[in-house]
Amino acid sequence: MDWLGHPWVVVTAGGLVLGLAMGVRHAQGLFLLPVTLERGWSREAFGFALAVQNLAWGLAQPFTGMLADRFGARLVVVCGLLCYGAGLILMAQAPSVAAFTLSAGLCIGVALSGTAFSVVYGALSRLVAPERRSWALGMAGAIGGMGQFLLVPVTQGLTSALGWAGALGVLGIVCALMLPCALPLRERTTSGADKARQTLGAALREAFGHRGFWLLNLGFFACGFQLAFIASHLPAYLADKQLPGNAGVTGLAIIALANVAGTYVFGWLGGFQRRKHVLAALYLARALVMAAFVLLPLSTWTLYAFCAVMGFLWLGTVPLTNGLVSQVFGVQYIATLFGFVFFGHQLGAFFGVWLGGKVFDATHSYQLVWTISVGLGVVAALLHYRIDDQPVERVRLALA
């Protein structure tokens, strides 16, 4: 079945896996109010479960990346999809905050590490020719973004028809139905940059001894904080501001739809612009957009404008950051190295989700968290601008 290795098939399969994984995660904010109201839990309890999810995702990501680099992405994706489905079904049945945290937090967090960016983008980086890598990462992200967009209204419709627990159960079954998408992710090509084979230990020492690798980690913290806070708390924030009940659903859907274009455009830009400069501009733009959103009078139109622009900037950081890691260090251990960088992202996501609930319960306002998000965007822009993005000597010699 040689057609399974065609670039479009590989990219589409990877994009569909991303779309499901990130789409279900993107829609989790829709469950905050129905779950907390029915169970009588606080917003901090719900936020903490999702914070644990982000932290578990980040902690597991380097190890699932190592497994993907060693045994290929297909096996890791299969296990991730099965774990995702189990986590959603257990989440629906959780009788206590502790059980909810273990299912929505730990189980789904580990599942995301096997179905999201690090593993999928790592496979695509090796399966697609270097000259088409930026296109492949951007296109897979765009397909994944379309999945995110579709899953927001689908999740809302399922919740209206079946209740929040029934919606989670259906999404769990969908994870199992997506298993065939793992088939094309069977890695069987090696790029010229990998002619100089390297041990894992040497790769880690090289990366952790590189200043730019640490700056990527620190900058990606801001990305995780901003996105996790907005995705998890925006519907509740809008409800508190007395906007119509469907404003949160519409806002998240607009973010996901705009992300389709944004991820593709930024992935494409990474093919001929210095990725660190594009990343710096993206983070600065995010900070300006969020500042405008909280300072201007809130209405459905300012909400939709914010969601459209923020959505365009949403996940463009990921193909750019992944491309920057492969540009500097090569692709032999790309899933592992990006997994470590992604830990910084998920550490930020942990604090973004948890602090959102913590600050709201303490002050009955999200204002402080919005301010932190804006400040982190400015800091991330400065950090990325200072990254040394030249390939390390080993990669330069292999490409010579």
N, C-alpha and C positions, 0 to 999 in steps of 0.2 A: 504494500500500500504506500507507494512512493508519494502519492498526493498528500499524505499526512505531513510531509516535510516541506511543502510549499510555503513560502513566507506568509502569504495571506491566510492560509489555514492555521499556521502556528500563531500568528498575531491575533487572529480572531478567537482562537481557543483560549489564549492567554487573557485576552480582553474580557471574554465571558466569565472566566473564573474571577478576575478582578471585579467585574461588575456585580456579581453576586456577593462576593465577600465584602466589598466596600459599600454596596447598596444596602444590604441588611444593616451594616454598622451605621450608615448614614441615617437610616430611618429609626434608629433606636430612641432618639429624642422624642418621637411620637408616643412612646410608651411611658414616658415619665409621669404625666398626669394621671392616666388611667390606672397604672400600677400602684402609684403612691396613694391615690384616693381609695382604691378598692382594698388594698392591704393595710392602709393606715400607717404607712412608712413615711419618713421624712424625705425631703429632696436630697439631703446629704447622704442618706442611706442608698438611694438610687444612684446618685452621683458617685459614691464611693465604689459601688459595684462596677460601674463603667470605668472608673479610674483604675481599679485592679485589672480590668480587661486590658486597658492600654499598657499598664506596667507589665503584665504577664506576656502580652504580645512582644513588647520590647525586650524582655529578658530571654524569651524563647527564640527570638528571631536569629541571633547569631548561630544558635545550635541547629535550627532547622535549615539555615543557610549552609552550614557545614555539611549536613546530610545531603542537601541538594547538590552541592559542589562535588561530593564524593560519590553519590549513587544516582544522581539525576533528579530533575524536578518532578517527574511524573509520579513517583512513589510518594513524595512529600505532599503533593497536591491531593492525591487520593486520600491519604490519611487526614489531611487538613479538612477536606470536605466532609468526611464522616464525623470528625470531631465537632465540626461546626453544627451539623444537623443534630447531633446528640445534645450539644450545649443549648440550642434553641428550645428543644423539646423539654429538657430539664428545667430551663429558665421558666417555661410556662407553668410547670408543676411545682415550683419552689414554694414551700410553705413558710419559710422564714427568711429574714435578711441574710443570715449566714448561708443558707442554701442558694439564695438568689445570687449572692456574691461568688460562690463557687461555680455556678453554672454560667451566668452572664459575664462574670469576671474571669475566672481562671480558665475554664474550659473553652469559651469562645476566644479568649485572648490567645491561647496556644493554637487554636484552629486558624486564626487570622495570620499567625506567623508562617503557616504552611500554604496559605492561599492568596496572599496579598503581594505587595510590590517586590520584596527582596527575592523571593523564590521565582516568581513569574518573570520579572525583569531580568533576573540573572540568567534564566533559561533563554530568553529572547536575545540577550547580549551574546550568547554563545551560538545560538542557532541561526542568527541572521548575519549576513556579511557586514563587516565593520562600516562600510560606506552607507549602509541602509539602517544602521543601528538607531540613530536618532529618530528616523521615520518610524521604525518598528515600535520603539518605546512610546512615542507620541501617539501613534495610532492605537496601540493596545490600551493606553490610558484613556483615549477618547471613547473607545468601545466600552471600557469599564465605566466611564462617566455616564454613558447612555444607560447602562444598567442601573447606576445609582439614581438617575432621573426617573426611570420607570418604576423602580421599587418603592419610591416614596408614595405615589398615589395608590399603587397596588397594596402596599402595607396598610394605608389608611382605609382602603376599601375592604380589605380582609378584616381589619379591626371592627369596622362598622357592621359587617355581616356576621362575624364569628366571635367577636370579643377579642381582647388583646391576647388571651391565652391561645385561642384557636388560630389567630394570625401567626403566632410564633410556631405553632405546630405545623402549619402548612409550609412556612418558610424552611423549617427543618427538613421536611420531605423534599422540597425543591433542591436542597443541597445534595441529597443522594442522587437525584435525577441529573445533576450536572457532572457526575463522575466521568462520562465519556469525553469531556473536554480536556481531561488530563492526557489522553492518548497522544496528541501531536507533540506534547512537551517532552519527547524522548530525545535527549541530547546525543548527537552523534557527529558533531563538527567541532573543530578547534581552530581558533584564529591564529594568524601569524604571530601575534603578540605573545602567544603561549609557548613558542618554541623553546624558550629558556624556562624549563620547568622549575618549579619552586615548591619547597615544602610549606605546609600550612603554618608551622611555627615561624619560618622565615618571613612569610607573608604578613603575619600579625606583627612581628617585630618591626618590619619595614613600615607598615601603616601607622602603628602607634608611636613610632619615632618621627613621624612626619607632622609638622605643625599644622598643615592644611587639613589633615584628617581630624584633628581636635577642633579646629574652627568649624568644620562641617557639622560635627556633633553638637557643638554649642549653638550654631545657627539653626539647626534642625529642631532644637528644643522649642524655639519660638513658633515654628510651624505647627508642631503637635499641640502646643498650648492653645493657639488661636483656633484651630479647626475643631478640636475636641470640645472646647467650650461652646463654640457657636452651634455645632451640630447637636449637642446634648441639651443645651439650655435655651436656644433661641425660641422654640415653641412656647415654653413656659414664660420667657421674658415678654413675648408679645401678648400672651394671655393676661399677664399682670398689668400690661399697659392698655388693656381693654380693647385691643384690636379684634376683629371678627375671628370666630373660632377656626376658620380654615386658613388664616393668615400664615400660621406656622407651617402647615403642609405645603401651601403654595410657595412660601419662601424657600423651604428646603428643596422643593422641586426645581425652582428657578436656579438655585445654586448648582444643583446636579446637572441641569441642562447646559448652563453656561460653562460648567467645568469640561464638558465634552469638547467645546471649541478651545478653551484655554489650555487644556492638557496637550492637545494636538499642536497648537500654535507654539507653545513654549518648548515642546519636544523638538519641533521643526527648527525653531530658532537656535536651539543648542547645536544644530548641525553646522552652522556657519558663523555664530557669534560666540564670544567667550562666555562660557556657561556661568562663571562666577559673576560677571557683570550683569547678566540677565537675572540671576538670582538676587543680587543686591537690589536691582530696580524693582523686582517683584515684591520683595519684603517691604521696601519703602512705600510702594503703592498700597499694599495692604494696610499699613499703619495709617496712611492718609484717609483711606476709605472708611476704616473703623472709627477714626476720630470724627469724620464728617457725620457718620450715622448717629453717634451718640450726642453730638452737639446740635444737629438740626432737629426741628420739631418732627416727631414721629407720625407718619401716616402710612397708609397702604402703599402709596406711590414711592415715598422715600424708602420704605422697606424693600419693595421690588427692585428699585434702582440699586440699593445696597447689595441685595442678593445676586443681581445680575453681574455686577462688577466683582464682588467678592468671589462669586462662583468662577468667573473667568480666571481669577488668580488662585483658585482653590488648590489643585493638585499639580499645577505646573512645576512646582518645586521638585516633585519626585523623579520624573525622567531627567531633569537637569542635574539633580544631585547624584542619581545613579550613573548618568553619563560622565559626570565629573570624577567619580570614583574609578570607573573603568578607564577613563582617559589618563589618570595619574598612575594607577596601579595595575592596569591590565584586567583581563576577564577570567583568569584561571580561578580565582577565589572571589569573584564579584559578589555572589550571594552572601558569603560569609562577611566580607568587609562592609558591604552595604547594610548587612544585619546589625553590625556594631554601630554604624552611623545612625541607623534607624532606631536604635535604643535611645539615643538622645531625643529623637522625635517623640517616642512613646513616653519617655520620662516627662516631657513637656505636656503631653496629652493627659497623663495621670493628674498633674497639678491643675490643668485647665478644667477638667471635669469635676474633680473633687473640690477645688477652691470655689468653683461656681456654686455648688450646693452649700458649701460651708459658709461662704460670705453671704449668700442670700438668707440662710437660716439665722445668721447673726445680725444682719442689717436690713433685711427685707428689700434688698436692692442688689443689682448686678454691676453697679457703676464702677466699683473698685476693680473688678475683674476686666471690664472693658478698658480701663486705664492701663492696667498691666499689659494687656494684649497689644495696645498701641505702642507702649514703650519697648516691648520685646521685638516688635517689628523693626523699629529703628536700630536697635542693637544688632539684630540679625543682618541687616543691610550692611552695616559697618564691618561686621566680622567676615562676611562673604567677600567683600571687596578686597580684603587683605590676604586671601588664600593664594598660595603658590600653586598654580594649576598646570605647571609643566610636568610631563611624564617623568617618572623616576628613571635613573640611568639604565636599570635593567630593561624597562620597556622601550626606551629609546634605542638601545642596542638591538633588541629583538626586531624592531620595526625598520632598522637600517638596512 
